Amino acid sequence: MKTGSRVGALLAFLVGGWAVGAEASEVTAMDALFTANNIWMLVATFLVFIMHLGFASLEAGLTRAKNTVNILFKNTSIIAIGLLTYAAVGFNLMYPGDFSWGQWFGFGGFGVSSPEGLAGLIEYADGGYTYWTDFIFQAMFAATAATIVSGAVAERIKLHSFLIITTLYVAFVYPWVGSWQWGGGWLDQMGFHDFAGSTLVHSVGGWAALAGVLQLGPRIGKYVNGTIKPIMGHSMPLATIGVFLLWLGWFGFNGGSVLSGDPAEVSYVFVTTALAAAAGVMGAILLSWIIQKKPDLTMALNGSLAGLVGITAGADVVGVSGAVAIGFIAGLLVVISVIGLDRLRLDDPVGAISVHLVCGIWGTLAVALFSAEHGFVTQLLGVGAYGVVCFTASFLLFFVVRRTLGIRVGRDEEIRGLDIGEHGMEAYSGFEIYTTQ
């Protein structure tokens, strides 16, 4: 071989090796990014999971000791129901792929099954996460909507009736209406924006909570001779722990909704989420202190949740000052709503309707007010559509079950406590449980 040929061969080898090396580096970088994104999504998933302990603790703390086992049982059952129904039908109702009826309804079939090979791995969701990660993250959201209802109807609903209503609502209604936006349905086509579920999760649960409260009626002794009698929760430490667990979990709820581990987007969503929650606390403290003349811990706790629900729709698109304003106004609204619902004789033991429905609506509309990218009419249309369908569906579910199985426990059982009546056990064995109003 001539010298020139040898040099040419060497250059060709080096260039070829460089190209192969560059391609290998690119593949390695893609694999690393895919792994990092997927790990963050799974971390976000277990943060959302821990929110269920937060809901259980908050609801138990804000209700009476004699109903604690019942509260904890419902919250344990809800997450199991949410996961199983989402696997059976919910995931493919929410993300049908193709809509068979004008972008309103679609169904991808029963069960969950990952595409084979790379199609269910790095080729799924543009390399963001796997099929199974997508499923389990979204399944945690499904159970959250049902948990909202639990607190609003606490201390007087029959357990089996609640579980039946919850199963049907979370299996069919929640994923179907969710497909309108997150599944690429008609609201998504119109430009409706709900980043992590102020409407799609929180208002969906809130509308069902309102329907349940309307049909159940108030707890015995709550409204007597035209006066409102406060029924205090039995453990403020437990309620406070619940709120902090929820606040922690919300970083996964909102941060995971970025659907990647993108450092810029995730960190920004963390900031807007935290600031809105903090502003919600301050708004609720300020207004409740002015109205009630005393600083109310329960209002402060619900203020943080109000801010979190409010920012959930627009955490990715509103500015920092906008996040603070949204949270602060949500804190004001939750105080006004709690007091207003009491005056309307709508008994919500934990303030779930005020936090999740009222502030969910506010947060969704606030997207248009604090972000120029989204129109107010479209946001309002989305809120209205979800309200009509979700309230109607949940009201019918409660009505049918009330007419057939009944939804309210008997007077004696309610006075004695659902722990003994429904479960035959006490949460605090050995301690006296008050059975008078």
Number of C-alpha atoms within 10 A of each C-alpha: 5 7 8 9 10 11 11 12 12 12 12 12 12 12 12 12 12 12 12 12 12 12 12 12 12 12 12 12 12 15 14 12 19 21 18 16 22 23 17 20 27 19 15 23 23 16 24 29 23 19 25 23 20 25 25 23 26 29 31 29 24 25 23 21 24 27 26 26 22 27 27 18 14 22 27 15 15 25 21 14 22 26 22 17 21 30 19 16 20 33 29 23 27 28 22 21 15 15 20 11 8 10 18 16 19 22 19 17 13 14 14 17 11 13 14 8 9 11 15 18 21 20 16 16 15 11 20 26 27 24 19 16 18 19 19 20 24 21 24 24 24 29 31 23 27 30 29 29 27 27 26 25 28 27 27 22 23 22 19 14 19 20 17 14 21 26 21 16 24 26 25 16 19 26 27 26 24 24 29 26 25 20 25 19 25 18 23 17 11 14 15 25 26 25 22 25 27 29 34 28 27 31 30 32 31 31 27 31 28 24 23 26 22 17 15 21 16 19 20 13 15 17 17 9 7 8 11 13 13 11 14 13 19 17 17 19 13 18 26 21 18 25 23 17 21 26 21 17 23 26 22 26 27 27 29 25 22 18 20 22 23 15 9 8 16 21 14 16 26 18 15 28 30 23 25 34 31 21 26 35 27 22 28 33 24 19 19 24 15 11 12 9 9 10 16 14 16 20 27 25 24 29 32 32 30 39 38 38 35 40 40 32 28 30 31 25 23 23 15 17 13 22 32 23 22 32 37 27 23 36 37 25 24 33 26 16 17 23 16 13 15 19 14 8 18 21 24 25 25 25 25 28 31 26 31 31 30 25 35 33 25 25 32 30 28 24 31 22 16 18 16 11 13 18 17 18 12 17 24 15 15 26 22 13 15 20 20 11 15 23 22 14 18 24 20 14 20 24 17 14 15 16 9 9 11 16 23 20 19 13 12 11 17 23 20 17 27 29 22 17 19 17 14 9 14 19 16 12 8 7 9 9 16 12 12 8 10
